[in-house]
Amino acid sequence: MTWEQLPLVRTLERAIWDPPLNSLPRGQAMLLRSTRLALVLARDVIAGQLTLRAMSLVYTTLLSIVPLLALSFSVLKAFGVHNQVAPALRRLLAPLGPGGDEITGYIIEFVARMNVGVLGSVGFALLLYTAVSLMQKLEESFNFIWHIAEPRSMGERFSRYLSVLLVGPILVFSAIGMTAAVQRVDVVQAVLATEPGGWLLTLLGLVIPVLLVVAAFTFIYIFVPNTRVRFWPALAGGIVGGLLWHTAGWFFAVFVATSARYSAIYSGFAILVLFMIWLYLSWLILLFGSAVAFYRQHPEYLLAESGEPRLSNRMRERLALTVMSLIAQHHRDGLPAWTSLELSQRLNVPGHAMHAVLNALHQTGILAHTDSEPPGYLPARELATLSVRTVLAAVRSAGEDRFLNPSALPVPEVVEQTIQRMEQALDAALGDLSVTALAAKTPALTSLGAASA
């Protein structure tokens, strides 16, 4: 007997995963949701996908950090704030102790030696691609966390990424410069000289760096994934990620200061090893915070089983009829079109499962979507002439192609006859019932059964 089969473990699993949250008191529901969130996040880390992608980002960072800083350095130099690059990088590597200053010196020296003017057009294009590749890899990792299959187009990637790489450093270092300038004002110096004011400003000096990291994480969680991320889930992920990053930095600094084994084992490579470990922890924390934001926005993914939850054929048909009922009601009442996210939240169904059903109905010409962002779904055909049988046939045949379809599967004659009898029974049961009946307030099958009788 494995530990999962122990009676106590099975009882705890049922107590955590079985109760529906909407039927519990608010406090108990929040506690149970937080417990599920903690378990799912721990399972994601243990599964290894987050750690694997964090290691991939470390490798990409080592390749792109010099071109990335060179591009930012050239932009900042035009605004006269390029001298802030080294202090900012030194603060980022502060957990490495004296080794952080050493690595900062090496990186800044490499950046200073890189002459963009002698690279040529091909070299400059490679420089841009190398700088953009880090953000591209980060987007791929975030899209995996957010269960997004479609990446942005290449043109949109370059336009968005370059805008961040060119404008972002200017805004960040301008804010740092303004903060330093404000601290040199006579009024601020006078406040610092007083005991309550000095203590308060000292406290703000400790809190503001944490708030800046939280704000940076929140911005990344909103900007990078190829989907619409709401502010409050992104802020929740930013708070968790920012606090974890500062806490990990403090512990890592203590570890570096108290451990001499790495220097004895790796000699001159010790600082490089520690640098890679700190990069790995930083990327892992950033991805972990993104997972927090995802589960806050999509609580329907807080499930006991890992992996993509998939619908059975019966659930897919049930979901398709329910979706058509909701869309028909809004269309009848003149209400705004449902979006995929709204339908997922309304029915508490994972987004990828809802997308599969909507895509099947869209490809068969039953639904059309608007050009808005995100798109809304509307009936593409007259609902009074659209039969429920057609809707069921659309979702039942979704995914069939010329290589795998019913006609390509050899079956015995008795099986074929059985399937035909099933189809005929379904046609007889539904008759000419239209989708309009699904939006009615009274059961449509009651009148249908009476008419059949």
C-alpha positions as CSV (number, residue, x, y, z in Angstrom):
1,M,0.0,0.0,0.0
2,T,1.4,3.4,-1.0
3,W,1.1,6.4,1.2
4,E,-1.6,7.9,-1.1
5,Q,-3.8,4.9,-0.3
6,L,-3.6,5.3,3.5
7,P,-7.0,6.0,5.0
8,L,-5.8,9.2,6.7
9,V,-4.3,10.6,3.5
10,R,-7.5,9.8,1.5
11,T,-9.6,11.4,4.2
12,L,-7.5,14.6,4.0
13,E,-7.7,14.7,0.2
14,R,-11.5,14.4,0.3
15,A,-11.7,17.1,2.9
16,I,-9.6,19.5,0.8
17,W,-10.7,18.8,-2.8
18,D,-14.3,17.5,-2.6
19,P,-16.2,20.4,-0.9
20,P,-17.6,23.0,-3.5
21,L,-16.3,26.4,-2.4
22,N,-19.5,28.3,-3.4
23,S,-21.5,26.3,-0.7
24,L,-19.1,27.1,2.2
25,P,-19.0,30.1,4.5
26,R,-16.8,32.9,3.2
27,G,-14.0,32.4,5.8
28,Q,-13.9,28.6,5.4
29,A,-14.0,29.0,1.6
30,M,-11.0,31.4,1.7
31,L,-9.0,29.0,4.0
32,L,-9.8,26.0,1.7
33,R,-8.9,28.0,-1.4
34,S,-5.6,29.1,0.1
35,T,-4.8,25.5,1.1
36,R,-5.5,24.3,-2.4
37,L,-3.4,27.1,-3.9
38,A,-0.4,26.1,-1.6
39,L,-0.7,22.5,-2.6
40,V,-1.0,23.1,-6.3
41,L,2.0,25.5,-6.2
42,A,4.1,23.0,-4.3
43,R,3.1,20.3,-6.8
44,D,4.1,22.5,-9.7
45,V,7.5,23.2,-8.3
46,I,8.1,19.5,-7.4
47,A,6.9,18.4,-10.9
48,G,10.0,20.2,-12.3
49,Q,8.6,22.3,-15.1
50,L,9.2,25.6,-13.3
51,T,12.7,24.6,-12.3
52,L,13.5,23.4,-15.9
53,R,12.4,26.7,-17.4
54,A,14.3,28.7,-14.8
55,M,17.5,26.8,-15.8
56,S,16.7,27.6,-19.4
57,L,16.4,31.3,-18.6
58,V,19.8,31.2,-16.7
59,Y,21.5,29.9,-19.9
60,T,19.7,32.5,-22.1
61,T,20.7,35.2,-19.5
62,L,24.4,34.3,-19.7
63,L,24.2,34.7,-23.5
64,S,22.2,37.9,-23.7
65,I,23.2,39.9,-20.6
66,V,26.0,41.8,-22.3
67,P,24.1,42.6,-25.6
68,L,21.1,43.6,-23.4
69,L,23.1,45.9,-21.2
70,A,24.9,47.3,-24.3
71,L,21.6,48.2,-25.9
72,S,20.3,49.8,-22.7
73,F,23.7,51.5,-22.1
74,S,23.6,53.2,-25.6
75,V,20.1,54.5,-25.0
76,L,20.9,55.7,-21.5
77,K,24.1,57.4,-22.6
78,A,22.0,59.7,-24.9
79,F,20.1,60.9,-21.9
80,G,23.1,61.2,-19.7
81,V,22.1,58.6,-17.1
82,H,24.3,55.8,-18.2
83,N,26.4,56.1,-15.0
84,Q,23.4,54.5,-13.1
85,V,23.8,51.2,-14.8
86,A,26.7,49.9,-12.7
87,P,25.1,50.9,-9.3
88,A,21.8,49.3,-10.3
89,L,23.5,46.1,-11.4
90,R,25.6,46.1,-8.2
91,R,22.3,46.3,-6.2
92,L,20.9,43.4,-8.2
93,L,23.9,41.3,-7.4
94,A,24.2,42.4,-3.8
95,P,23.4,38.9,-2.3
96,L,26.7,37.7,-3.9
97,G,28.7,40.0,-1.5
98,P,32.1,41.2,-2.7
99,G,31.7,38.8,-5.7
100,G,28.8,40.9,-6.9
101,D,31.1,43.9,-7.3
102,E,33.6,41.7,-9.2
103,I,31.0,40.4,-11.6
104,T,29.5,43.9,-12.1
105,G,33.0,45.2,-13.0
106,Y,33.5,42.4,-15.6
107,I,30.1,43.0,-17.2
108,I,30.5,46.8,-17.3
109,E,33.9,46.3,-18.9
110,F,32.5,44.0,-21.6
111,V,29.7,46.5,-22.3
112,A,32.1,49.4,-22.5
113,R,34.3,47.5,-25.0
114,M,31.3,46.7,-27.2
115,N,31.3,49.2,-30.1
116,V,28.0,49.1,-31.8
117,G,29.3,51.3,-34.6
118,V,31.7,48.7,-35.9
119,L,29.3,45.8,-35.9
120,G,27.7,46.5,-39.2
121,S,24.1,45.9,-40.1
122,V,24.3,42.1,-39.7
123,G,26.1,42.4,-36.4
124,F,23.6,44.9,-35.1
125,A,20.7,42.7,-36.1
126,L,22.3,39.8,-34.2
127,L,22.8,42.1,-31.3
128,L,19.1,43.0,-31.3
129,Y,18.1,39.4,-31.6
130,T,20.3,38.3,-28.8
131,A,18.9,41.0,-26.6
132,V,15.3,40.2,-27.5
133,S,15.8,36.4,-27.1
134,L,15.8,36.7,-23.3
135,M,12.3,38.3,-23.3
136,Q,11.2,35.8,-25.9
137,K,12.2,32.9,-23.7
138,L,10.5,34.6,-20.7
139,E,7.3,34.9,-22.7
140,E,7.4,31.2,-23.6
141,S,7.8,30.3,-19.9
142,F,4.9,32.6,-18.9
143,N,2.7,31.2,-21.7
144,F,3.3,27.7,-20.4
145,I,2.3,28.8,-16.9
146,W,-0.8,30.5,-18.2
147,H,-1.7,27.5,-20.5
148,I,-1.5,29.7,-23.7
149,A,-0.7,27.8,-26.8
150,E,-0.5,30.7,-29.3
151,P,2.6,32.9,-29.0
152,R,2.6,36.5,-30.3
153,S,3.6,37.1,-33.9
154,M,7.3,37.9,-34.5
155,G,6.6,41.5,-35.5
156,E,4.6,42.1,-32.3
157,R,7.3,40.5,-30.2
158,F,10.0,42.8,-31.6
159,S,7.9,45.9,-31.3
160,R,6.8,45.2,-27.7
161,Y,10.2,44.0,-26.6
162,L,12.2,46.8,-28.1
163,S,9.8,49.4,-26.6
164,V,10.5,47.9,-23.2
165,L,14.3,47.6,-23.8
166,L,14.5,51.2,-25.1
167,V,12.0,53.1,-22.9
168,G,12.1,50.9,-19.8
169,P,15.6,51.7,-18.7
170,I,15.0,55.4,-19.2
171,L,12.0,55.4,-16.9
172,V,13.7,53.2,-14.3
173,F,16.9,55.2,-14.1
174,S,15.1,58.5,-14.3
175,A,13.1,57.5,-11.2
176,I,16.3,56.5,-9.4
177,G,17.8,59.8,-10.3
178,M,14.8,61.7,-9.1
179,T,14.8,59.8,-5.8
180,A,18.5,60.7,-5.3
181,A,17.9,64.3,-6.2
182,V,14.9,64.6,-3.7
183,Q,17.1,63.2,-0.9
184,R,19.6,66.1,-1.5
185,V,16.9,68.8,-1.1
186,D,17.5,70.9,2.0
187,V,14.0,70.3,3.4
188,V,14.5,66.5,3.2
189,Q,17.9,66.9,4.9
190,A,16.2,68.8,7.7
191,V,13.6,66.1,8.1
192,L,16.4,63.5,8.2
193,A,18.1,65.5,11.1
194,T,15.0,65.1,13.3
195,E,14.5,61.9,15.2
196,P,11.0,60.9,14.2
197,G,11.5,62.1,10.6
198,G,14.9,60.3,10.3
199,W,13.4,57.1,11.7
200,L,10.5,57.3,9.3
201,L,12.6,58.0,6.2
202,T,15.0,55.2,7.2
203,L,12.0,52.9,7.4
204,L,10.8,54.1,4.0
205,G,14.3,53.4,2.7
206,L,13.8,49.8,3.6
207,V,10.3,49.5,2.3
208,I,10.6,51.4,-1.0
209,P,13.0,48.9,-2.6
210,V,10.6,46.1,-1.8
211,L,7.7,48.1,-3.3
212,L,9.7,48.8,-6.4
213,V,10.5,45.1,-6.9
214,V,6.8,44.3,-6.3
215,A,5.8,46.9,-8.9
216,A,8.3,45.5,-11.4
217,F,7.1,41.9,-10.9
218,T,3.5,43.1,-11.2
219,F,4.3,44.9,-14.5
220,I,6.0,41.9,-15.9
221,Y,3.1,39.6,-15.0
222,I,0.7,41.9,-16.8
223,F,2.9,42.7,-19.8
224,V,4.7,39.5,-20.8
225,P,2.0,36.7,-21.0
226,N,0.1,36.6,-24.3
227,T,-3.3,37.0,-22.6
228,R,-5.1,39.7,-20.6
229,V,-4.0,39.5,-17.0
230,R,-6.0,41.4,-14.5
231,F,-4.4,43.8,-12.1
232,W,-5.3,42.3,-8.8
233,P,-4.1,38.7,-9.6
234,A,-0.9,40.2,-11.0
235,L,-0.4,42.3,-7.9
236,A,-0.9,39.2,-5.7
237,G,1.8,37.4,-7.7
238,G,4.0,40.5,-7.5
239,I,3.7,40.7,-3.7
240,V,4.5,37.0,-3.3
241,G,7.4,37.2,-5.8
242,G,8.8,40.4,-4.4
243,L,8.8,39.3,-0.8
244,L,10.3,35.9,-1.8
245,W,13.0,37.6,-3.8
246,H,14.1,39.9,-1.0
247,T,13.9,37.1,1.5
248,A,15.9,34.8,-0.7
249,G,18.4,37.6,-1.3
250,W,19.0,37.9,2.5
251,F,19.4,34.2,3.0
252,F,21.7,33.9,0.0
253,A,23.9,36.8,1.2
254,V,24.2,35.0,4.6
255,F,25.1,31.8,2.8
256,V,27.7,33.4,0.7
257,A,29.2,35.2,3.7
258,T,29.4,32.1,5.9
259,S,30.4,29.5,3.3
260,A,34.0,29.1,2.2
261,R,33.6,25.6,0.7
262,Y,32.8,27.0,-2.8
263,S,36.0,28.9,-3.0
264,A,38.0,25.9,-1.9
265,I,36.3,23.6,-4.4
266,Y,35.9,25.8,-7.4
267,S,38.7,28.3,-6.8
268,G,38.4,31.1,-9.3
269,F,35.1,29.7,-10.7
270,A,33.3,30.0,-7.4
271,I,31.9,33.4,-8.0
272,L,30.6,32.3,-11.4
273,V,28.9,29.3,-9.8
274,L,27.3,31.5,-7.2
275,F,26.2,34.0,-9.8
276,M,24.5,31.2,-11.8
277,I,22.8,29.9,-8.6
278,W,21.5,33.4,-7.8
279,L,20.2,33.8,-11.3
280,Y,18.4,30.5,-11.1
281,L,16.8,31.4,-7.8
282,S,15.7,34.8,-9.2
283,W,14.1,33.3,-12.3
284,L,12.5,30.5,-10.3
285,I,10.9,33.1,-7.9
286,L,9.7,35.2,-10.9
287,L,8.0,32.2,-12.5
288,F,6.6,31.1,-9.1
289,G,5.0,34.5,-8.7
290,S,3.5,34.2,-12.2
291,A,2.0,30.9,-11.2
292,V,0.4,32.6,-8.1
293,A,-1.1,35.2,-10.4
294,F,-2.4,32.5,-12.8
295,Y,-4.2,30.5,-10.1
296,R,-5.6,33.7,-8.6
297,Q,-7.1,34.6,-11.9
298,H,-8.1,31.1,-12.9
299,P,-9.2,29.2,-9.7
300,E,-10.8,26.6,-11.9
301,Y,-7.3,25.1,-12.4
302,L,-7.0,24.4,-8.6
303,L,-7.6,20.7,-9.1
304,A,-6.3,17.6,-7.3
305,E,-4.9,16.1,-10.4
306,S,-1.9,17.5,-12.2
307,G,-1.7,18.3,-15.9
308,E,-4.2,19.7,-18.2
309,P,-7.7,18.7,-17.1
310,R,-9.6,17.3,-20.1
311,L,-13.3,16.9,-20.7
312,S,-15.0,13.6,-21.4
313,N,-17.2,13.4,-24.5
314,R,-20.2,13.7,-22.3
315,M,-18.9,16.8,-20.6
316,R,-17.9,18.3,-24.0
317,E,-21.5,17.9,-25.3
318,R,-23.0,19.2,-22.0
319,L,-20.7,22.2,-22.1
320,A,-21.5,23.0,-25.8
321,L,-25.2,23.1,-25.1
322,T,-24.8,25.2,-22.0
323,V,-22.6,27.7,-23.9
324,M,-25.1,27.9,-26.8
325,S,-27.8,28.5,-24.2
326,L,-25.9,31.4,-22.6
327,I,-25.0,32.9,-25.9
328,A,-28.6,32.6,-27.2
329,Q,-29.9,34.3,-24.0
330,H,-27.5,37.3,-24.4
331,H,-28.3,37.5,-28.1
332,R,-32.1,37.5,-27.4
333,D,-31.9,40.1,-24.7
334,G,-29.4,42.4,-26.5
335,L,-26.7,41.9,-23.9
336,P,-22.9,42.1,-24.7
337,A,-21.4,39.0,-26.2
338,W,-19.8,36.5,-24.0
339,T,-16.0,36.2,-24.1
340,S,-14.1,32.9,-23.5
341,L,-12.8,34.1,-20.2
342,E,-16.3,35.2,-19.0
343,L,-17.8,31.8,-20.0
344,S,-14.9,30.0,-18.2
345,Q,-15.5,31.9,-15.0
346,R,-19.3,31.6,-15.3
347,L,-19.2,27.9,-15.7
348,N,-16.0,27.2,-13.6
349,V,-14.4,25.4,-16.6
350,P,-10.7,25.5,-17.5
351,G,-9.9,28.0,-20.2
352,H,-8.3,25.5,-22.6
353,A,-11.4,23.2,-22.4
354,M,-13.7,26.2,-23.1
355,H,-11.5,27.3,-26.0
356,A,-11.7,23.8,-27.5
357,V,-15.5,23.8,-27.5
358,L,-15.8,27.4,-28.8
359,N,-13.2,26.6,-31.5
360,A,-15.3,23.6,-32.6
361,L,-18.4,25.7,-32.8
362,H,-16.6,28.5,-34.6
363,Q,-15.0,26.3,-37.2
364,T,-18.3,24.7,-38.1
365,G,-19.9,28.1,-38.7
366,I,-22.2,28.0,-35.6
367,L,-20.5,30.8,-33.8
368,A,-18.7,34.0,-34.9
369,H,-16.4,36.2,-32.9
370,T,-16.1,39.9,-32.8
371,D,-12.9,41.9,-33.6
372,S,-12.6,43.3,-30.1
373,E,-9.9,42.2,-27.6
374,P,-10.7,39.9,-26.1
375,P,-13.2,38.7,-28.8
376,G,-16.8,38.1,-28.0
377,Y,-18.8,35.2,-29.4
378,L,-22.1,35.6,-31.3
379,P,-24.4,33.3,-33.2
380,A,-23.3,33.0,-36.8
381,R,-26.6,31.5,-37.9
382,E,-30.3,32.1,-37.3
383,L,-31.0,30.4,-33.9
384,A,-34.5,29.4,-34.8
385,T,-33.2,27.3,-37.7
386,L,-30.1,25.9,-35.9
387,S,-30.9,22.5,-34.4
388,V,-29.5,21.2,-31.2
389,R,-28.5,18.1,-33.2
390,T,-26.2,20.2,-35.3
391,V,-24.5,21.6,-32.2
392,L,-23.9,18.2,-30.8
393,A,-22.6,16.9,-34.2
394,A,-20.1,19.9,-34.2
395,V,-18.5,19.1,-30.9
396,R,-18.6,15.3,-31.4
397,S,-16.7,15.6,-34.7
398,A,-14.2,18.2,-33.5
399,G,-10.6,17.1,-34.3
400,E,-11.5,14.7,-37.1
401,D,-9.4,15.1,-40.2
402,R,-8.8,13.1,-43.4
403,F,-6.3,10.8,-41.6
404,L,-8.5,9.9,-38.7
405,N,-12.3,10.0,-39.2
406,P,-15.1,7.5,-39.0
407,S,-14.9,6.5,-42.7
408,A,-11.2,5.6,-42.3
409,L,-11.9,3.3,-39.4
410,P,-12.9,-0.3,-40.4
411,V,-15.6,-1.6,-38.1
412,P,-17.7,-4.8,-38.3
413,E,-21.1,-4.5,-39.8
414,V,-22.8,-5.1,-36.5
415,V,-20.9,-2.2,-34.9
416,E,-21.9,0.1,-37.8
417,Q,-25.6,-0.9,-37.4
418,T,-25.4,-0.2,-33.7
419,I,-24.0,3.2,-34.3
420,Q,-26.7,4.0,-36.9
421,R,-29.4,3.0,-34.4
422,M,-27.9,5.3,-31.8
423,E,-27.9,8.2,-34.3
424,Q,-31.4,7.5,-35.3
425,A,-32.5,7.3,-31.7
426,L,-30.9,10.7,-31.0
427,D,-32.6,12.2,-34.1
428,A,-35.9,10.9,-32.9
429,A,-35.4,12.2,-29.4
430,L,-34.4,15.7,-30.4
431,G,-36.5,16.1,-33.5
432,D,-36.3,19.6,-34.8
433,L,-35.5,21.2,-31.4
434,S,-33.7,24.5,-32.1
435,V,-31.1,26.4,-30.1
436,T,-33.8,29.0,-29.4
437,A,-35.4,26.5,-27.2
438,L,-32.2,26.3,-25.1
439,A,-32.6,30.0,-24.2
440,A,-36.3,29.6,-23.1
441,K,-37.2,29.9,-19.5
442,T,-39.5,26.8,-19.6
443,P,-38.1,23.3,-20.4
444,A,-38.3,22.8,-24.1
445,L,-38.3,19.0,-24.0
446,T,-41.6,19.0,-22.1
447,S,-43.5,20.3,-25.0
448,L,-41.5,18.1,-27.4
449,G,-42.4,15.0,-25.4
450,A,-46.0,15.9,-25.4
451,A,-46.0,16.5,-29.1
452,S,-44.3,13.1,-29.6
453,A,-46.9,11.4,-27.5
